[in-house]
Amino acid sequence: MLQDSLLWTKIGRIIAKLSERLNVSPEKAFDIFYNSETCSRLHQSDSKLYLFGDLYIVDEVILELQNRQD
């Protein structure tokens, strides 16, 4: 239960930082994040992505978006 709470708090911070970095609304950042492979990996405990810093995860989402455009 505590782990879920900590993950939700982390996700909130990630979405806020993603919103700032992409200059989009928090709602749009939420949508971008939850439709990303990075989000899927974050929810997989075996990926250990939850151990990485928020900015690292934000960078992963942005790289994923850039790779989709290429």
C-alpha distances in whole Angstrom, upper triangle without the diagonal:
4,5,5,6,9,10,11,13,14,15,17,19,20,21,23,25,26,27,29,30,31,33,31,29,25,25,28,25,22,24,26,22,21,24,24,24,22,19,19,19,17,14,16,14,18,19,18,19,15,17,20,21,21,25,25,22,25,28,26,26,29,31,30,31,35,35,35,38,40
4,5,5,6,9,10,11,12,14,15,17,18,20,21,23,24,26,28,29,30,31,30,28,25,25,27,25,22,25,26,22,21,25,24,24,22,19,20,19,16,15,16,14,18,19,17,17,14,15,18,19,18,22,23,21,23,26,25,25,28,30,29,31,34,34,34,37,39
4,5,5,6,9,10,10,12,14,15,16,18,20,21,22,24,26,27,28,30,28,27,23,24,25,23,20,23,23,20,19,22,21,21,18,16,16,16,13,11,13,11,14,15,13,14,10,12,15,16,16,20,20,18,20,23,22,22,25,27,26,28,31,31,31,34,36
4,5,5,6,9,10,10,12,14,15,16,18,20,21,22,24,25,26,28,26,25,21,21,23,20,17,20,21,17,16,19,19,19,17,14,15,15,12,10,12,11,15,16,14,14,11,14,16,17,16,20,20,18,19,23,21,21,24,26,25,26,29,30,30,32,35
4,5,5,6,9,10,11,13,14,15,17,19,20,21,23,24,26,27,25,23,20,20,22,20,17,20,21,18,17,21,21,21,19,16,17,17,14,13,15,14,18,18,17,16,13,15,17,17,16,19,20,18,19,23,22,22,25,27,26,27,30,31,31,33,36
4,5,5,6,9,10,11,12,14,16,17,18,20,22,23,24,26,25,23,19,21,22,19,17,20,21,17,17,21,20,20,17,15,16,16,12,12,14,13,17,16,14,13,10,11,13,13,12,16,17,15,17,20,20,20,23,25,24,26,28,29,30,32,34
4,5,5,6,9,10,10,12,14,15,16,18,20,21,22,24,22,21,18,18,20,17,14,17,17,14,14,17,16,16,14,11,13,12,9,8,11,11,14,14,12,11,8,10,12,12,11,15,15,13,15,18,17,17,20,22,21,22,25,26,26,29,31
4,5,5,6,9,10,10,12,14,15,16,19,20,21,22,20,19,15,15,17,15,12,15,16,13,12,16,16,17,15,12,14,14,11,10,14,14,18,17,15,14,11,14,15,14,12,16,17,14,15,19,18,17,20,22,21,22,25,26,26,29,31
4,5,5,6,9,10,11,13,14,15,17,19,20,21,20,18,15,16,18,15,13,17,17,14,15,18,18,19,16,14,16,17,13,13,16,16,19,18,16,15,11,13,14,13,11,14,16,14,14,18,18,17,20,23,22,23,26,27,27,30,32
4,5,5,6,9,10,11,12,14,16,16,18,20,19,18,14,16,17,14,13,16,16,12,13,17,16,17,13,12,14,14,10,11,14,14,17,16,14,11,8,10,10,9,7,11,12,10,11,15,15,14,17,19,19,20,23,24,25,27,29
4,5,5,6,9,10,10,12,14,15,16,18,16,15,12,13,14,11,9,12,12,9,10,13,13,14,11,9,12,12,9,10,14,14,17,16,14,12,10,12,12,11,8,11,13,10,10,14,13,12,15,18,17,18,21,22,22,24,27
4,5,5,6,9,10,11,13,14,15,16,15,13,10,11,13,10,9,12,13,10,12,15,15,17,14,12,15,16,13,14,17,18,21,19,18,15,13,15,15,13,10,12,15,12,12,15,16,14,16,19,19,19,22,24,24,26,28
4,5,5,6,9,10,11,12,14,15,15,14,11,13,14,11,11,14,14,12,14,17,16,18,15,13,17,17,14,15,18,19,22,19,18,15,12,14,13,10,7,9,12,10,10,13,15,14,15,18,19,19,21,23,24,25,28
4,5,5,6,8,10,10,12,14,13,13,10,12,13,9,9,12,11,9,11,14,13,14,11,10,14,14,11,13,16,17,20,17,16,13,11,13,11,9,6,7,9,7,6,10,11,10,12,14,15,15,18,20,20,22,24
4,5,5,6,9,10,10,12,10,10,7,9,9,6,6,9,9,7,9,12,12,15,12,11,14,15,13,15,18,20,22,20,19,15,14,17,15,13,9,10,13,10,8,12,13,10,12,15,15,15,17,20,19,21,24
4,5,5,6,9,10,10,10,9,6,10,10,8,9,12,12,11,13,16,16,18,16,14,18,19,16,18,21,22,25,23,21,18,16,18,16,14,10,11,14,12,10,13,15,13,14,17,18,17,19,22,22,23,26
4,5,5,6,9,10,10,11,9,12,12,9,11,14,12,11,14,16,15,18,15,14,18,18,16,19,21,22,24,22,20,17,16,17,15,12,8,8,11,10,7,10,12,11,11,15,16,15,17,20,20,21,24
4,5,5,6,8,8,9,8,11,9,6,9,11,9,8,12,13,12,15,13,12,16,17,15,18,20,22,24,21,20,16,16,18,15,13,10,9,11,9,6,9,10,8,8,12,13,12,14,17,17,18,20
4,6,5,6,5,6,5,8,8,5,8,10,10,10,13,15,14,17,16,15,19,20,18,20,23,25,27,24,24,20,19,21,19,16,13,12,15,13,10,12,14,11,11,15,15,14,16,19,19,19,22
4,6,5,7,8,8,12,11,9,12,14,13,13,16,18,17,20,18,18,22,22,20,23,26,27,29,26,25,21,21,22,19,16,13,11,14,14,10,12,15,13,12,16,17,15,17,20,20,20,23
4,6,8,11,11,14,12,10,13,15,12,13,16,17,16,18,16,17,21,21,19,22,25,26,28,24,24,20,20,21,18,15,12,10,12,12,9,9,12,11,9,12,14,13,13,17,18,17,20
4,5,9,10,12,10,8,12,13,10,12,15,15,15,17,16,17,20,21,20,22,25,27,29,25,25,21,22,23,20,18,15,13,15,14,10,11,13,11,8,12,13,11,12,15,15,15,18
4,7,9,12,10,9,13,14,12,14,17,18,18,21,19,19,23,24,23,25,28,30,32,28,28,24,24,26,23,20,17,15,18,17,13,14,17,14,12,16,17,14,15,19,19,18,21
4,7,8,6,6,10,11,10,12,15,15,16,19,18,18,21,23,22,24,27,29,31,28,28,24,24,26,23,21,18,17,19,17,14,15,17,14,13,16,17,14,16,19,18,18,21
4,5,5,6,9,10,11,12,14,16,17,20,19,18,21,23,22,23,26,29,31,28,28,25,24,26,24,22,18,18,20,18,15,17,19,16,15,19,19,16,19,22,21,21,24
4,5,5,6,9,10,10,12,14,15,19,17,16,19,21,19,20,24,25,28,26,25,22,21,23,21,19,16,16,18,16,13,16,18,15,15,19,18,17,19,22,21,22,25
4,5,5,6,9,10,11,12,14,18,17,15,18,21,19,20,23,25,28,26,26,23,22,25,23,22,18,19,21,18,15,18,19,15,16,20,19,17,20,22,21,21,25
4,5,5,6,9,10,11,12,16,16,14,17,20,19,20,23,26,28,25,26,22,22,25,23,21,18,18,19,17,14,16,17,13,13,17,16,13,16,19,17,18,21
4,5,5,6,8,10,11,14,13,12,15,17,16,17,21,23,25,22,22,19,18,21,19,18,14,14,16,13,10,13,14,10,11,14,14,12,15,17,16,17,20
4,6,5,6,9,10,13,13,10,13,16,14,15,18,21,23,21,21,18,17,20,19,18,14,15,17,14,12,15,15,11,13,16,15,14,17,19,18,19,23
4,5,5,6,9,12,13,11,13,16,15,16,19,22,24,22,22,19,19,22,21,20,17,18,19,15,14,16,15,12,13,16,14,13,16,18,16,17,21
4,6,5,6,10,10,9,12,14,14,15,18,21,23,20,21,18,18,21,19,19,15,16,16,13,11,13,12,8,10,12,10,9,12,14,12,14,17
4,5,5,8,8,6,9,11,11,12,15,17,19,17,17,14,14,17,16,15,12,13,13,10,9,11,10,7,9,12,10,10,14,15,14,16,19
4,5,8,8,6,8,11,10,11,14,16,19,17,18,15,15,18,18,18,15,16,16,13,12,15,13,10,13,15,13,12,16,17,15,18,21
4,7,9,7,8,11,12,13,15,18,20,18,19,16,17,21,20,20,17,18,18,14,13,15,13,10,12,14,11,10,14,14,12,15,18
4,5,5,7,9,10,11,13,16,18,15,17,14,15,18,17,17,15,16,15,11,11,12,10,7,10,11,8,8,12,12,11,14,16
4,5,5,6,9,10,11,14,15,12,14,12,14,17,16,17,16,16,14,11,12,13,9,8,11,11,8,10,13,12,11,15,16
4,5,5,6,9,10,13,13,10,12,9,10,13,12,13,12,13,11,7,9,10,7,6,10,10,8,10,13,13,13,16,18
4,5,5,6,9,12,13,11,12,9,10,13,13,14,12,14,13,9,10,12,10,8,12,13,11,12,16,16,15,18,20
4,5,5,7,10,11,10,12,10,11,15,15,16,15,17,15,12,14,15,12,11,15,15,12,14,18,17,16,20,21
4,5,5,8,9,6,8,7,9,12,12,14,14,15,13,10,13,14,11,11,15,14,12,15,18,17,17,20,22
4,5,7,9,7,7,5,6,9,10,12,11,13,12,9,11,13,11,11,15,15,14,16,19,19,19,22,24
4,6,9,8,9,8,8,11,13,15,14,17,16,12,15,17,14,14,18,19,17,19,22,21,21,24,26
4,5,6,7,8,9,12,13,16,16,19,17,14,17,18,15,16,19,19,17,20,23,22,22,25,27
4,5,6,8,8,10,12,15,16,19,17,15,18,20,17,18,22,21,20,23,25,24,25,28,30
4,5,8,10,11,13,17,18,20,18,16,19,20,17,19,22,21,20,23,25,24,25,28,29
4,5,8,9,10,14,15,17,14,12,16,17,14,15,19,18,17,20,22,20,22,25,26
4,5,6,8,11,13,15,13,12,15,16,14,16,19,19,18,21,23,22,24,27,28
4,5,6,9,10,12,9,8,12,12,10,12,15,15,15,18,20,19,21,24,25
4,5,8,9,12,10,9,12,14,12,14,17,17,17,20,22,22,23,26,27
4,7,9,12,10,10,13,15,14,16,18,19,19,22,24,24,25,28,29
4,7,8,7,7,10,11,11,13,15,16,16,19,21,21,23,25,26
4,6,5,7,9,10,11,13,15,16,17,19,20,21,23,25,26
4,5,5,6,9,10,11,12,14,15,17,19,20,21,23,25
4,5,5,6,9,10,10,12,14,15,16,18,20,21,23
4,5,5,6,9,10,10,12,14,15,16,19,20,21
4,5,5,6,9,10,11,13,14,15,17,19,20
4,5,5,6,9,10,11,12,14,16,17,19
4,5,5,6,8,10,10,12,14,16,17
4,5,5,6,9,10,10,12,15,16
4,5,5,6,9,10,11,13,15
4,5,5,6,9,10,11,13
4,5,5,6,9,10,11
4,5,5,6,9,10
4,5,5,7,9
4,5,5,7
4,5,5
4,6
4
